[in-house]
Amino acid sequence: MRQAASAFGALAAAQVERIDALSLQVLERVGVRVDRASIRAILATRGARVEEATQRVHLSEDVLRELLAGAPADVGFGCRGGAATDRRRRPQRRVSAVAGERTVSAGG
């Protein structure tokens, strides 16, 4: 069984898939608070369900997959002054649904 490296050691593919599935459920059911109204508006136009009263954004798997597909692979983190302090590469990740089953592959 293929394993994915993590800060906590190696995870079996089934464990990675379970974490992925539960994360998607949380993002869709519970959502995430997004403080900036402009970002909520952008996400709403991309298909996210937005609750303005609570500033909560709910992302379905399809919407999240589309957003991730357009996200840059390389992201810079910086301090408040704007100077880059760290760069991280987003792991390659593919999610596909085949006959109701989800297949997740992750790699660096």
PyMOL commands that set and color helices and strands:
alter all, ss='L'
color gray80, all
select helices_A, chain A and resi 13-29+37-45+61-69
alter helices_A, ss='H'
color red, helices_A
select strands_A, chain A and resi 3-6+9-12+32-33+49-51+56-58+74-78+84-89+92-98+101-107
alter strands_A, ss='S'
color yellow, strands_A
deselect
rebuild
show_as cartoon
